[in-house]
Amino acid sequence: MPGCGKCRKCQVACPTDALDDEYVLDARKCISYLTIELKGDIPIELRPKMGGKVYGCDICQEVCPWNKFDWHGDMKGTSPLFGKVAKDVRIPDLERLMRMTESEFKEWLAGTAAIRIGRDRLRRNAAVALGNSRDPRAIRVLKEAVDDDSELVRSHSRWALDHLLSQLAAATS
């Protein structure tokens, strides 16, 4: 990119390697695309790289020295586009998300951009985040979700449960 010089901070920081050497974004690998735009299954090989992200990702923006937005100082908890974002939306309770009814989902996200992705896709994302959490408390909610009405939620919950159990087993061996 013009102006970037030898800086590669965004490329190095991106957990899914979505930015190539020419700073071209491969949306199919971008966490923002995967959690907001993708309607189907998140590719299995990218799920462990997503960490706890359930709605978008700004890592490349946060590390860019050209970006003038103060992500960590006085502006922490705000969006450059939408202003102040409620803490329970920025850092949601993943178990609550997994168990949320359609009416609870609509009430919780009413008036926010996040509502457009829909309850099942947000729960898909929460399942992946729980699978990456290394938190044994997530096992119960993931076991419940493998019997969910939504195939999208079921399949991601199965992966998340298997991934979480293997992480926990590896940590104890």
SEVEXVO-121401 format. One record per residue: x, y, z of N, C-alpha, C, O in turn; residue number from 1. Coordinates in Angstrom, 3 decimals. Example, Ala and Ser with C-alpha at 12.3 -4.5 7.8 and 13.67 -1.06 7.14 Angstrom:
BEGIN
      n_X      n_Y      n_Z     ca_X     ca_Y     ca_Z      c_X      c_Y      c_Z      o_X      o_Y      o_Z   k
   13.190   -5.690    7.800   12.300   -4.500    7.800   13.200   -3.300    7.800   14.236   -3.319    8.465   1
   12.850   -2.250    7.080   13.670   -1.060    7.140   12.900    0.030    7.870   13.409    1.138    8.039   2
This chain:
BEGIN
      n_X      n_Y      n_Z     ca_X     ca_Y     ca_Z      c_X      c_Y      c_Z      o_X      o_Y      o_Z   k
    0.844   -1.180    0.000    0.000    0.000    0.000    0.887    1.240    0.000    1.917    1.274    0.674   1
    0.490    2.241   -0.746    1.257    3.493   -0.692    1.218    4.040    0.735    0.164    4.083    1.370   2
    2.370    4.452    1.217    2.443    5.004    2.569    2.806    3.999    3.633    3.235    4.380    4.722   3
    2.646    2.723    3.343    2.957    1.692    4.341    4.453    1.438    4.450    4.943    1.002    5.492   4
    5.169    1.711    3.379    6.605    1.462    3.390    6.896    0.002    3.694    6.347   -0.898    3.058   5
    7.766   -0.227    4.674    8.124   -1.592    5.053    7.263   -2.115    6.202    7.479   -3.224    6.690   6
    6.306   -1.330    6.624    5.440   -1.735    7.735    4.607   -2.958    7.334    4.022   -2.996    6.251   7
    4.566   -3.931    8.204    3.778   -5.143    7.967    2.926   -5.470    9.191    2.467   -6.602    9.346   8
    2.714   -4.480   10.060    2.016   -4.731   11.321    0.659   -5.396   11.114    0.320   -6.332   11.838   9
   -0.108   -4.940   10.158   -1.438   -5.514    9.929   -1.333   -6.962    9.460   -2.106   -7.821    9.884  10
   -0.370   -7.219    8.580   -0.198   -8.579    8.068    0.229   -9.539    9.169   -0.264  -10.665    9.240  11
    1.130   -9.105   10.015    1.634   -9.944   11.096    0.555  -10.162   12.160    0.426  -11.260   12.703  12
   -0.207   -9.127   12.450   -1.195   -9.201   13.524   -2.439  -10.003   13.149   -3.111  -10.530   14.035  13
   -2.760  -10.107   11.878   -3.982  -10.794   11.457   -3.913  -12.281   11.814   -3.046  -12.996   11.313  14
   -4.826  -12.755   12.682   -4.752  -14.147   13.126   -5.033  -15.175   12.039   -4.627  -16.330   12.164  15
   -5.720  -14.773   10.976   -6.076  -15.728    9.927   -5.259  -15.530    8.648   -5.536  -16.175    7.636  16
   -4.264  -14.655    8.680   -3.432  -14.364    7.504   -4.264  -13.906    6.314   -4.031  -14.328    5.182  17
   -5.232  -13.042    6.581   -6.129  -12.583    5.523   -5.498  -11.518    4.619   -6.016  -11.249    3.535  18
   -4.400  -10.916    5.046   -3.724   -9.896    4.238   -2.460  -10.480    3.624   -1.589  -10.979    4.337  19
   -2.362  -10.415    2.286   -1.178  -10.980    1.634   -0.042   -9.955    1.580   -0.165   -8.861    2.130  20
    1.057  -10.309    0.921    2.236   -9.442    0.860    1.974   -8.118    0.155    2.709   -7.152    0.360  21
    0.947   -8.065   -0.664    0.589   -6.832   -1.375   -0.523   -6.072   -0.647   -1.095   -5.130   -1.196  22
   -0.829   -6.481    0.593   -1.877   -5.874    1.417   -3.273   -6.081    0.833   -4.191   -5.309    1.113  23
   -3.427   -7.120    0.027   -4.734   -7.454   -0.530   -5.443   -8.362    0.470   -4.893   -9.363    0.929  24
   -6.657   -7.990    0.790   -7.441   -8.732    1.768   -8.171   -9.891    1.099   -8.890   -9.699    0.118  25
   -7.982  -11.088    1.632   -8.747  -12.254    1.202   -9.933  -12.357    2.152   -9.804  -12.886    3.256  26
  -11.073  -11.858    1.730  -12.251  -11.802    2.597  -12.640  -13.181    3.124  -13.204  -13.294    4.213  27
  -12.340  -14.228    2.356  -12.695  -15.584    2.788  -11.961  -15.998    4.059  -12.346  -16.969    4.711  28
  -10.899  -15.260    4.414  -10.138  -15.540    5.633  -10.348  -14.485    6.720   -9.934  -14.686    7.862  29
  -10.978  -13.381    6.382  -11.135  -12.248    7.296  -12.188  -12.550    8.362  -13.304  -12.959    8.041  30
  -11.829  -12.347    9.628  -12.750  -12.642   10.725  -14.012  -11.782   10.632  -15.099  -12.248   10.975  31
  -13.885  -10.549   10.178  -15.093   -9.721   10.010  -16.042  -10.362    9.007  -17.245  -10.445    9.252  32
  -15.507  -10.813    7.887  -16.344  -11.491    6.901  -16.923  -12.780    7.476  -18.118  -13.043    7.345  33
  -16.074  -13.579    8.111  -16.517  -14.884    8.623  -17.614  -14.756    9.669  -18.534  -15.572    9.704  34
  -17.526  -13.741   10.519  -18.497  -13.614   11.605  -19.718  -12.780   11.256  -20.748  -12.890   11.922  35
  -19.626  -11.950   10.229  -20.755  -11.066    9.898  -21.411  -11.423    8.570  -22.635  -11.535    8.499  36
  -20.627  -11.601    7.533  -21.188  -11.785    6.195  -21.451  -13.236    5.806  -22.431  -13.526    5.121  37
  -20.584  -14.144    6.237  -20.703  -15.548    5.837  -21.979  -16.158    6.404  -22.213  -16.117    7.612  38
  -22.795  -16.720    5.533  -24.067  -17.292    5.977  -23.966  -18.760    6.331  -24.822  -19.282    7.046  39
  -22.952  -19.427    5.852  -22.824  -20.867    6.066  -21.777  -21.219    7.112  -21.571  -20.507    8.095  40
  -21.128  -22.344    6.858  -20.135  -22.854    7.790  -18.830  -22.065    7.709  -18.361  -21.728    6.622  41
  -18.261  -21.782    8.858  -16.923  -21.189    8.923  -15.939  -22.323    8.624  -16.032  -23.387    9.235  42
  -15.004  -22.118    7.700  -14.047  -23.191    7.392  -13.344  -23.693    8.663  -12.892  -22.910    9.499  43
  -13.272  -24.999    8.775  -12.727  -25.630    9.983  -11.314  -25.147   10.288  -10.974  -24.929   11.451  44
  -10.487  -24.979    9.255   -9.095  -24.591    9.490   -8.958  -23.167   10.037   -7.919  -22.823   10.599  45
   -9.992  -22.340    9.878   -9.934  -20.962   10.378  -10.529  -20.819   11.780  -10.234  -19.845   12.472  46
  -11.346  -21.754   12.203  -12.021  -21.642   13.502  -11.063  -21.473   14.673  -11.298  -20.594   15.502  47
   -9.999  -22.261   14.791   -9.099  -22.073   15.938   -8.399  -20.712   15.934   -7.997  -20.217   16.987  48
   -8.254  -20.114   14.765   -7.557  -18.835   14.641   -8.450  -17.656   15.016   -7.956  -16.540   15.177  49
   -9.745  -17.884   15.157  -10.689  -16.806   15.439  -10.726  -16.407   16.906  -11.258  -15.348   17.242  50
  -10.175  -17.230   17.779  -10.168  -16.896   19.202  -11.571  -16.688   19.724  -12.449  -17.522   19.502  51
  -11.791  -15.591   20.409  -13.092  -15.300   21.008  -13.924  -14.303   20.225  -14.895  -13.764   20.755  52
  -13.572  -14.049   18.991  -14.316  -13.063   18.186  -15.681  -13.622   17.772  -15.768  -14.717   17.214  53
  -16.736  -12.866   18.046  -18.080  -13.303   17.647  -18.751  -12.330   16.680  -19.729  -12.687   16.022  54
  -18.236  -11.110   16.590  -18.829  -10.139   15.671  -17.742   -9.182   15.202  -17.445   -8.185   15.859  55
  -17.163   -9.501   14.064  -16.173   -8.624   13.471  -14.802   -8.728   14.109  -14.574   -9.498   15.042  56
  -13.895   -7.921   13.568  -12.507   -7.903   14.031  -11.891   -6.593   13.547  -12.083   -6.197   12.397  57
  -11.164   -5.939   14.412  -10.500   -4.689   14.045   -8.997   -4.745   14.288   -8.341   -3.706   14.361  58
   -8.450   -5.944   14.413   -7.029   -6.066   14.755   -6.148   -5.309   13.767   -5.234   -4.596   14.184  59
   -6.398   -5.447   12.488   -5.556   -4.754   11.495   -5.668   -3.236   11.652   -4.684   -2.519   11.471  60
   -6.845   -2.756   11.982   -7.049   -1.321   12.189   -6.373   -0.841   13.473   -5.821    0.257   13.525  61
   -6.426   -1.671   14.493   -5.847   -1.304   15.787   -4.328   -1.179   15.737   -3.755   -0.339   16.432  62
   -3.670   -2.004   14.926   -2.201   -1.978   14.889   -1.648   -1.016   13.842   -0.449   -0.737   13.850  63
   -2.466   -0.515   12.964   -1.999    0.361   11.879   -1.545    1.714   12.429   -2.332    2.419   13.060  64
   -0.282    2.080   12.194    0.199    3.379   12.683   -0.420    4.566   11.940   -0.346    5.696   12.423  65
   -1.024    4.331   10.783   -1.674    5.396   10.026   -3.083    5.674   10.532   -3.648    6.734   10.262  66
   -3.637    4.740   11.250   -4.995    4.898   11.755   -4.973    5.886   12.918   -4.257    5.673   13.896  67
   -5.726    6.929   12.825   -5.706    7.984   13.840   -6.730    7.748   14.960   -6.773    8.514   15.923  68
   -7.540    6.716   14.846   -8.546    6.455   15.879   -7.866    5.890   17.123   -7.036    4.987   17.019  69
   -8.206    6.406   18.277   -7.609    5.978   19.553   -8.373    4.758   20.079   -9.359    4.893   20.804  70
   -7.895    3.562   19.699   -8.593    2.323   20.051   -8.482    1.975   21.531   -9.365    1.309   22.070  71
   -7.424    2.409   22.192   -7.155    1.945   23.552   -7.202    3.041   24.602   -7.213    2.731   25.793  72
   -7.229    4.280   24.221   -7.229    5.383   25.184   -8.643    5.823   25.528   -9.474    5.015   25.941  73
   -8.905    7.112   25.354  -10.214    7.675   25.691  -11.344    7.099   24.850  -12.501    7.129   25.269  74
  -11.029    6.577   23.679  -12.073    6.072   22.778  -12.358    4.586   22.966  -13.180    4.026   22.240  75
  -11.702    3.937   23.920  -11.922    2.502   24.153  -13.417    2.264   24.405  -14.060    2.999   25.155  76
  -13.944    1.234   23.769  -15.360    0.925   23.919  -16.247    1.659   22.935  -17.472    1.640   23.059  77
  -15.628    2.310   21.951  -16.409    3.004   20.935  -16.037    2.471   19.564  -15.024    1.790   19.397  78
  -16.849    2.783   18.615  -16.620    2.405   17.234  -16.404    3.680   16.427  -17.109    4.666   16.642  79
  -15.441    3.683   15.500  -15.249    4.881   14.680  -16.495    5.229   13.870  -16.702    6.392   13.522  80
  -17.323    4.235   13.568  -18.532    4.475   12.780  -19.787    4.674   13.613  -20.658    5.463   13.248  81
  -19.885    3.954   14.746  -21.142    3.919   15.475  -21.090    4.557   16.860  -22.111    4.610   17.546  82
  -19.931    5.040   17.283  -19.824    5.672   18.595  -19.767    4.651   19.726  -19.237    3.553   19.553  83
  -20.311    5.015   20.877  -20.252    4.176   22.075  -21.035    2.884   21.853  -22.164    2.902   21.362  84
  -20.415    1.764   22.222  -21.041    0.453   22.092  -21.152   -0.147   23.485  -20.168   -0.192   24.223  85
  -22.350   -0.609   23.850  -22.583   -1.174   25.179  -21.628   -2.333   25.448  -21.330   -3.123   24.553  86
  -21.150   -2.427   26.691  -20.174   -3.457   27.048  -20.720   -4.863   26.802  -19.975   -5.735   26.356  87
  -22.005   -5.102   27.084  -22.550   -6.455   26.885  -22.677   -6.808   25.405  -22.872   -7.975   25.066  88
  -22.570   -5.822   24.523  -22.536   -6.078   23.082  -21.083   -6.270   22.641  -20.793   -7.150   21.831  89
  -20.167   -5.448   23.172  -18.745   -5.570   22.827  -18.142   -6.864   23.348  -17.379   -7.526   22.644  90
  -18.484   -7.226   24.589  -17.927   -8.414   25.238  -19.102   -9.238   25.766  -19.381   -9.231   26.965  91
  -19.785   -9.945   24.868  -21.006  -10.651   25.285  -20.724  -11.896   26.129  -19.657  -12.504   26.040  92
  -21.692  -12.246   26.930  -21.662  -13.491   27.696  -21.989  -14.608   26.701  -23.121  -14.707   26.226  93
  -21.007  -15.438   26.392  -21.168  -16.437   25.335  -22.197  -17.501   25.694  -22.928  -17.962   24.817  94
  -22.272  -17.899   26.949  -23.295  -18.869   27.351  -24.683  -18.277   27.158  -25.593  -18.951   26.675  95
  -24.839  -17.031   27.534  -26.135  -16.347   27.342  -26.488  -16.309   25.857  -27.636  -16.552   25.484  96
  -25.505  -16.005   25.011  -25.754  -15.980   23.567  -26.239  -17.331   23.064  -27.181  -17.403   22.274  97
  -25.604  -18.390   23.515  -25.958  -19.733   23.050  -27.388  -20.115   23.438  -28.053  -20.849   22.708  98
  -27.851  -19.628   24.563  -29.190  -19.991   25.067  -30.259  -18.952   24.730  -31.422  -19.124   25.097  99
  -29.893  -17.909   24.058  -30.793  -16.799   23.782  -31.916  -17.199   22.823  -31.673  -17.812   21.784 100
  -33.145  -16.841   23.190  -34.283  -17.073   22.297  -34.290  -15.999   21.208  -33.568  -15.006   21.298 101
  -35.102  -16.209   20.192  -35.197  -15.235   19.108  -35.673  -13.882   19.635  -35.133  -12.846   19.246 102
  -36.673  -13.876   20.512  -37.173  -12.606   21.035  -36.138  -11.916   21.926  -36.024  -10.690   21.894 103
  -35.388  -12.676   22.713  -34.313  -12.093   23.533  -33.226  -11.501   22.639  -32.697  -10.426   22.923 104
  -32.898  -12.205   21.560  -31.899  -11.726   20.610  -32.335  -10.391   20.015  -31.557   -9.438   19.976 105
  -33.578  -10.328   19.554  -34.074   -9.099   18.924  -34.121   -7.941   19.909  -33.795   -6.808   19.552 106
  -34.521   -8.212   21.136  -34.578   -7.161   22.155  -33.173   -6.671   22.508  -32.947   -5.468   22.636 107
  -32.236   -7.598   22.665  -30.871   -7.267   23.073  -30.156   -6.410   22.029  -29.457   -5.459   22.377 108
  -30.330   -6.745   20.758  -29.593   -6.052   19.706  -30.421   -5.045   18.911  -29.962   -4.530   17.891 109
  -31.628   -4.765   19.369  -32.473   -3.789   18.681  -31.726   -2.461   18.539  -31.149   -1.953   19.501 110
  -31.747   -1.920   17.344  -31.107   -0.635   17.101  -29.607   -0.707   16.871  -28.951    0.328   16.759 111
  -29.049   -1.917   16.797  -27.611   -2.052   16.530  -27.403   -2.706   15.168  -28.299   -3.365   14.641 112
  -26.227   -2.519   14.614  -25.896   -3.149   13.335  -25.776   -4.660   13.469  -25.952   -5.387   12.491 113
  -25.477   -5.136   14.674  -25.257   -6.571   14.891  -26.512   -7.401   14.663  -26.406   -8.598   14.396 114
  -27.671   -6.818   14.758  -28.912   -7.593   14.622  -29.053   -8.206   13.226  -29.739   -9.214   13.056 115
  -28.412   -7.606   12.242  -28.594   -8.074   10.867  -28.021   -9.457   10.602  -28.427  -10.106    9.637 116
  -27.082   -9.934   11.433  -26.525  -11.255   11.157  -27.447  -12.380   11.586  -27.305  -13.513   11.125 117
  -28.381  -12.081   12.453  -29.340  -13.095   12.869  -28.849  -13.931   14.042  -27.649  -14.050   14.294 118
  -29.796  -14.495   14.735  -29.520  -15.256   15.956  -28.667  -16.491   15.708  -27.718  -16.730   16.454 119
  -28.971  -17.277   14.695  -28.237  -18.523   14.477  -26.778  -18.285   14.099  -25.896  -19.015   14.552 120
  -26.516  -17.280   13.280  -25.121  -16.998   12.920  -24.353  -16.460   14.120  -23.175  -16.776   14.288 121
  -24.996  -15.656   14.951  -24.319  -15.176   16.151  -24.047  -16.339   17.108  -22.998  -16.375   17.752 122
  -24.967  -17.273   17.205  -24.767  -18.455   18.051  -23.703  -19.380   17.458  -22.950  -20.010   18.200 123
  -23.634  -19.467   16.127  -22.547  -20.203   15.470  -21.208  -19.624   15.896  -20.291  -20.360   16.262 124
  -21.101  -18.297   15.848  -19.867  -17.604   16.214  -19.538  -17.805   17.695  -18.376  -17.985   18.059 125
  -20.566  -17.775   18.543  -20.358  -17.983   19.977  -19.866  -19.400   20.247  -19.022  -19.606   21.119 126
  -20.382  -20.372   19.511  -19.926  -21.756   19.679  -18.440  -21.864   19.357  -17.696  -22.510   20.095 127
  -18.000  -21.245   18.274  -16.580  -21.275   17.908  -15.746  -20.605   19.002  -14.703  -21.126   19.396 128
  -16.201  -19.463   19.486  -15.469  -18.762   20.550  -15.393  -19.614   21.815  -14.350  -19.655   22.468 129
  -16.476  -20.291   22.167  -16.454  -21.180   23.338  -15.494  -22.345   23.113  -14.794  -22.765   24.035 130
  -15.463  -22.858   21.903  -14.536  -23.938   21.583  -13.087  -23.520   21.704  -12.220  -24.349   21.980 131
  -12.816  -22.244   21.500  -11.456  -21.713   21.607  -11.135  -21.197   23.010  -10.013  -20.760   23.264 132
  -12.090  -21.243   23.905  -11.961  -20.575   25.201  -11.065  -21.278   26.215  -10.571  -20.641   27.146 133
  -10.851  -22.568   26.051  -10.106  -23.372   27.034  -10.771  -23.345   28.410  -10.125  -23.592   29.429 134
  -12.060  -23.044   28.425  -12.812  -22.945   29.676  -13.704  -24.169   29.841  -14.649  -24.341   29.070 135
  -13.429  -25.023   30.827  -14.243  -26.230   30.998  -15.716  -25.935   31.303  -16.572  -26.801   31.120 136
  -16.008  -24.730   31.762  -17.410  -24.371   32.024  -18.229  -24.303   30.739  -19.459  -24.334   30.789 137
  -17.561  -24.210   29.584  -18.265  -24.130   28.300  -18.781  -25.487   27.833  -19.612  -25.553   26.926 138
  -18.306  -26.550   28.431  -18.685  -27.892   27.978  -20.199  -28.096   28.051  -20.802  -28.611   27.109 139
  -20.806  -27.697   29.151  -22.244  -27.944   29.329  -23.090  -27.273   28.241  -23.959  -27.913   27.649 140
  -22.837  -25.995   27.980  -23.649  -25.282   26.990  -23.393  -25.824   25.582  -24.308  -25.857   24.759 141
  -22.168  -26.245   25.299  -21.881  -26.829   23.987  -22.565  -28.186   23.830  -23.053  -28.512   22.748 142
  -22.603  -28.972   24.893  -23.321  -30.254   24.836  -24.799  -30.039   24.576  -25.415  -30.805   23.835 143
  -25.374  -29.009   25.173  -26.783  -28.671   24.921  -26.986  -28.286   23.459  -27.977  -28.673   22.839 144
  -26.050  -27.529   22.919  -26.201  -26.978   21.571  -26.018  -28.005   20.461  -26.428  -27.750   19.329 145
  -25.415  -29.158   20.747  -25.276  -30.166   19.691  -26.630  -30.765   19.309  -26.732  -31.483   18.314 146
  -27.661  -30.475   20.087  -29.031  -30.912   19.766  -29.925  -29.748   19.354  -31.149  -29.881   19.359 147
  -29.340  -28.621   19.002  -30.083  -27.420   18.635  -30.933  -27.657   17.382  -30.652  -28.564   16.599 148
  -31.963  -26.843   17.200  -32.807  -26.932   16.005  -32.061  -26.522   14.742  -32.377  -26.996   13.651 149
  -31.082  -25.651   14.883  -30.330  -25.135   13.732  -29.134  -26.032   13.423  -28.295  -26.278   14.290 150
  -29.059  -26.517   12.194  -27.905  -27.334   11.779  -26.614  -26.522   11.861  -25.565  -27.066   12.205 151
  -26.677  -25.236   11.551  -25.501  -24.376   11.625  -24.955  -24.342   13.057  -23.748  -24.463   13.264 152
  -25.822  -24.182   14.019  -25.419  -24.150   15.432  -24.954  -25.541   15.875  -23.951  -25.665   16.577 153
  -25.672  -26.572   15.470  -25.294  -27.949   15.852  -23.897  -28.306   15.358  -23.074  -28.797   16.129 154
  -23.627  -28.064   14.092  -22.344  -28.476   13.521  -21.176  -27.697   14.130  -20.120  -28.275   14.388 155
  -21.347  -26.422   14.358  -20.273  -25.630   14.961  -20.109  -25.975   16.441  -19.001  -25.914   16.973 156
  -21.191  -26.330   17.097  -21.110  -26.738   18.504  -20.405  -28.079   18.645  -19.640  -28.285   19.588 157
  -20.658  -28.995   17.711  -19.942  -30.288   17.734  -18.439  -30.061   17.576  -17.636  -30.616   18.327 158
  -18.070  -29.240   16.592  -16.655  -28.926   16.405  -16.088  -28.276   17.667  -15.017  -28.653   18.142 159
  -16.814  -27.301   18.201  -16.333  -26.555   19.370  -16.139  -27.467   20.570  -15.147  -27.351   21.289 160
  -17.072  -28.364   20.786  -16.961  -29.295   21.914  -15.743  -30.196   21.734  -14.957  -30.367   22.666 161
  -15.582  -30.767   20.556  -14.419  -31.618   20.281  -13.110  -30.842   20.441  -12.155  -31.343   21.035 162
  -13.069  -29.632   19.914  -11.867  -28.793   19.974  -11.537  -28.437   21.428  -10.384  -28.526   21.850 163
  -12.544  -28.042   22.175  -12.352  -27.680   23.571  -11.857  -28.866   24.390  -10.919  -28.743   25.178 164
  -12.495  -30.008   24.197  -12.086  -31.210   24.963  -10.650  -31.605   24.616   -9.899  -32.023   25.496 165
  -10.264  -31.480   23.355   -8.885  -31.843   22.991   -7.890  -30.837   23.580   -6.797  -31.221   23.993 166
   -8.258  -29.565   23.620   -7.387  -28.562   24.235   -7.216  -28.827   25.724   -6.108  -28.735   26.252 167
   -8.312  -29.156   26.401   -8.261  -29.419   27.829   -7.453  -30.681   28.124   -6.694  -30.724   29.092 168
   -7.617  -31.705   27.291   -6.861  -32.940   27.469   -5.370  -32.696   27.268   -4.544  -33.220   28.015 169
   -5.032  -31.906   26.266   -3.620  -31.612   25.997   -3.000  -30.808   27.137   -1.820  -30.970   27.448 170
   -3.802  -29.941   27.759   -3.296  -29.120   28.855   -3.026  -29.918   30.112   -2.208  -29.517   30.941 171
   -3.707  -31.050   30.264   -3.529  -31.864   31.466   -2.549  -33.019   31.271   -2.226  -33.726   32.225 172
   -2.075  -33.213   30.039   -1.142  -34.322   29.819    0.295  -33.886   29.798    1.190  -34.713   29.622 173
